[in-house]
Amino acid sequence: IIYTKNHLRTSTEYHNYAVVLHNLDRYSEAEKNYIESLNVRGEMNGKEENYFKTMQYLAELYYEWDKPEEAQKYRDILEGKNSRPRIIRVVVE
């Protein structure tokens, strides 16, 4: 079975791959995959709980990567201090 780029299953695979990369301390690659997962889920209106799970993992990655300002942006969203971004975009090279 082949899923389209904007399929929930594809988003899950981006997330899972990001977790593996994160555990290997390959932060830059993990970041790109977490964000790609958020991009797909955001286009689905982020209504499923895994959107926020991925956001939590991304915040943890930023703390471990010594990027506390980036981490705090996501923590604030998770704590309800800011509204959820509509869609997060980065350029994946």
Backbone as CSV, one residue per row, in Angstrom:
resi,resn,N_x,N_y,N_z,CA_x,CA_y,CA_z,C_x,C_y,C_z
1,ILE,0.851,-1.177,0.000,0.000,0.000,0.000,0.893,1.234,0.000
2,ILE,0.557,2.173,-0.861,1.279,3.444,-0.930,0.324,4.548,-0.495
3,TYR,0.772,5.335,0.478,-0.042,6.430,0.983,0.439,7.746,0.389
4,THR,-0.473,8.670,0.234,-0.105,9.994,-0.255,0.633,10.760,0.832
5,LYS,1.292,11.832,0.438,2.057,12.644,1.390,1.166,13.221,2.493
6,ASN,-0.078,13.480,2.201,-0.983,14.098,3.170,-1.903,13.097,3.844
7,HIS,-1.456,11.886,3.992,-2.246,10.841,4.640,-1.808,10.720,6.101
8,LEU,-2.745,10.423,6.979,-2.430,10.277,8.408,-1.337,9.235,8.626
9,ARG,-1.363,8.171,7.871,-0.358,7.115,8.023,1.040,7.642,7.691
10,THR,1.126,8.497,6.679,2.404,9.101,6.309,2.911,9.977,7.453
11,SER,2.008,10.733,8.052,2.363,11.572,9.186,2.905,10.738,10.340
12,THR,2.288,9.609,10.580,2.733,8.709,11.653,4.141,8.192,11.351
13,GLU,4.419,7.882,10.103,5.750,7.395,9.737,6.803,8.492,9.907
14,TYR,6.467,9.725,9.547,7.390,10.841,9.797,7.696,10.935,11.291
15,HIS,6.651,10.846,12.102,6.832,10.938,13.557,7.718,9.806,14.067
16,ASN,7.415,8.586,13.664,8.178,7.431,14.146,9.641,7.510,13.733
17,TYR,9.885,7.927,12.508,11.268,8.072,12.041,11.976,9.172,12.832
18,ALA,11.272,10.253,13.122,11.850,11.335,13.924,12.251,10.835,15.308
19,VAL,11.440,9.985,15.902,11.762,9.436,17.226,13.067,8.638,17.166
20,VAL,13.223,7.833,16.133,14.448,7.056,15.976,15.649,7.991,15.846
21,LEU,15.536,8.985,14.982,16.622,9.941,14.794,16.917,10.717,16.073
22,HIS,15.885,11.094,16.786,16.022,11.815,18.053,16.822,10.964,19.040
23,ASN,16.482,9.684,19.129,17.183,8.776,20.043,18.644,8.570,19.655
24,LEU,18.954,8.802,18.391,20.337,8.698,17.916,21.075,10.040,17.993
25,ASP,20.411,11.045,18.602,20.961,12.399,18.725,21.207,13.061,17.367
26,ARG,20.452,12.684,16.390,20.521,13.304,15.064,19.415,14.357,15.002
27,TYR,19.632,15.410,15.778,18.591,16.399,16.044,18.072,17.120,14.808
28,SER,18.954,17.525,13.946,18.527,18.272,12.766,17.592,17.430,11.893
29,GLU,17.950,16.183,11.684,17.107,15.299,10.880,15.797,14.995,11.596
30,ALA,15.873,14.797,12.898,14.660,14.525,13.680,13.712,15.716,13.626
31,GLU,14.261,16.917,13.761,13.448,18.128,13.700,12.658,18.187,12.397
32,LYS,13.320,17.938,11.292,12.655,18.002,9.988,11.499,17.014,9.904
33,ASN,11.697,15.820,10.449,10.645,14.806,10.380,9.502,15.095,11.351
34,TYR,9.796,15.593,12.551,8.715,15.999,13.461,7.881,17.100,12.808
35,ILE,8.558,18.073,12.219,7.837,19.188,11.620,7.037,18.731,10.407
36,GLU,7.584,17.835,9.622,6.826,17.317,8.479,5.572,16.589,8.966
37,SER,5.702,15.858,10.056,4.534,15.198,10.648,3.496,16.229,11.077
38,LEU,3.960,17.300,11.710,3.039,18.369,12.123,2.402,19.046,10.914
39,ASN,3.167,19.211,9.844,2.615,19.815,8.631,1.438,19.006,8.113
40,VAL,1.617,17.716,8.009,0.553,16.845,7.499,-0.643,16.869,8.446
41,ARG,-0.370,16.719,9.732,-1.463,16.709,10.704,-2.150,18.066,10.791
42,GLY,-1.385,19.142,10.624,-1.968,20.476,10.633,-2.924,20.688,9.480
43,GLU,-2.590,20.115,8.336,-3.477,20.216,7.182,-4.776,19.442,7.404
44,MET,-4.740,18.515,8.348,-5.951,17.783,8.727,-6.647,18.488,9.884
45,ASN,-6.285,19.731,10.108,-6.818,20.574,11.181,-6.304,20.173,12.554
46,GLY,-5.324,19.288,12.615,-4.710,18.920,13.881,-5.675,18.402,14.910
47,LYS,-6.755,17.778,14.462,-7.795,17.398,15.398,-7.524,16.095,16.143
48,GLU,-6.523,15.363,15.723,-6.264,14.133,16.434,-5.157,14.359,17.456
49,GLU,-5.190,13.602,18.529,-4.301,13.859,19.663,-2.830,13.690,19.325
50,ASN,-2.497,12.928,18.297,-1.099,12.731,17.949,-0.428,14.011,17.468
51,TYR,-1.213,14.978,17.022,-0.652,16.285,16.653,0.074,16.877,17.853
52,PHE,-0.575,16.826,18.994,0.001,17.404,20.205,1.116,16.527,20.776
53,LYS,1.019,15.228,20.570,2.090,14.325,20.989,3.365,14.644,20.211
54,THR,3.237,14.834,18.909,4.398,15.183,18.090,4.959,16.527,18.522
55,MET,4.089,17.467,18.825,4.533,18.778,19.291,5.316,18.649,20.607
56,GLN,4.863,17.778,21.494,5.558,17.552,22.765,6.951,16.957,22.514
57,TYR,7.046,15.987,21.627,8.340,15.396,21.291,9.279,16.445,20.695
58,LEU,8.734,17.312,19.855,9.548,18.359,19.245,10.063,19.321,20.313
59,ALA,9.231,19.671,21.259,9.670,20.543,22.358,10.792,19.871,23.152
60,GLU,10.649,18.591,23.416,11.690,17.860,24.143,12.994,17.835,23.349
61,LEU,12.884,17.658,22.042,14.073,17.666,21.195,14.791,19.005,21.321
62,TYR,14.049,20.104,21.262,14.668,21.424,21.349,15.355,21.634,22.700
63,TYR,14.769,21.141,23.785,15.439,21.255,25.085,16.746,20.478,25.084
64,GLU,16.704,19.254,24.579,17.919,18.428,24.539,18.974,19.020,23.611
65,TRP,18.527,19.728,22.589,19.401,20.320,21.575,19.897,21.695,22.015
66,ASP,19.560,22.083,23.221,19.945,23.373,23.784,19.365,24.546,22.994
67,LYS,18.084,24.409,22.656,17.332,25.481,21.997,16.078,25.758,22.833
68,PRO,16.277,26.275,24.052,15.142,26.437,24.968,14.068,27.409,24.491
69,GLU,14.464,28.415,23.692,13.459,29.367,23.207,12.482,28.677,22.256
70,GLU,13.023,27.839,21.376,12.161,27.086,20.458,11.277,26.126,21.243
71,ALA,11.870,25.456,22.206,11.112,24.499,23.021,9.954,25.197,23.732
72,GLN,10.223,26.378,24.253,9.192,27.090,25.017,8.003,27.486,24.157
73,LYS,8.246,27.797,22.895,7.131,28.126,21.995,6.124,26.990,21.947
74,TYR,6.632,25.771,21.848,5.744,24.608,21.776,5.150,24.270,23.136
75,ARG,5.920,24.464,24.186,5.386,24.250,25.539,4.211,25.199,25.804
76,ASP,4.366,26.445,25.374,3.289,27.416,25.568,2.025,26.986,24.834
77,ILE,2.190,26.497,23.628,1.030,26.013,22.873,0.395,24.842,23.591
78,LEU,1.228,23.908,24.042,0.711,22.726,24.726,0.005,23.077,26.033
79,GLU,0.466,24.126,26.694,-0.144,24.553,27.948,-1.323,25.493,27.734
80,GLY,-1.646,25.761,26.473,-2.799,26.593,26.167,-2.558,28.075,26.276
81,LYS,-1.280,28.475,26.360,-0.979,29.899,26.452,-1.119,30.604,25.119
82,ASN,-0.957,29.865,24.058,-1.113,30.411,22.706,-2.007,29.462,21.933
83,SER,-2.632,29.973,20.908,-3.446,29.096,20.073,-2.536,28.221,19.218
84,ARG,-3.054,27.090,18.810,-2.306,26.159,17.973,-2.034,26.800,16.625
85,PRO,-0.801,26.717,16.145,-0.539,27.269,14.816,-1.331,26.511,13.775
86,ARG,-1.779,27.219,12.775,-2.568,26.559,11.729,-1.754,25.488,11.032
87,ILE,-0.624,25.874,10.494,0.265,24.920,9.831,1.694,25.394,10.062
88,ILE,2.546,24.488,10.438,3.942,24.799,10.642,4.681,24.357,9.385
89,ARG,5.500,25.213,8.837,6.223,24.877,7.605,7.714,25.127,7.772
90,VAL,8.500,24.206,7.285,9.935,24.412,7.149,10.342,23.846,5.804
91,VAL,11.465,24.287,5.331,11.998,23.742,4.093,12.875,22.567,4.464
92,VAL,12.554,21.414,3.910,13.351,20.218,4.158,14.275,20.039,2.969
93,GLU,15.566,20.118,3.236,16.550,20.014,2.149,16.952,18.585,1.924
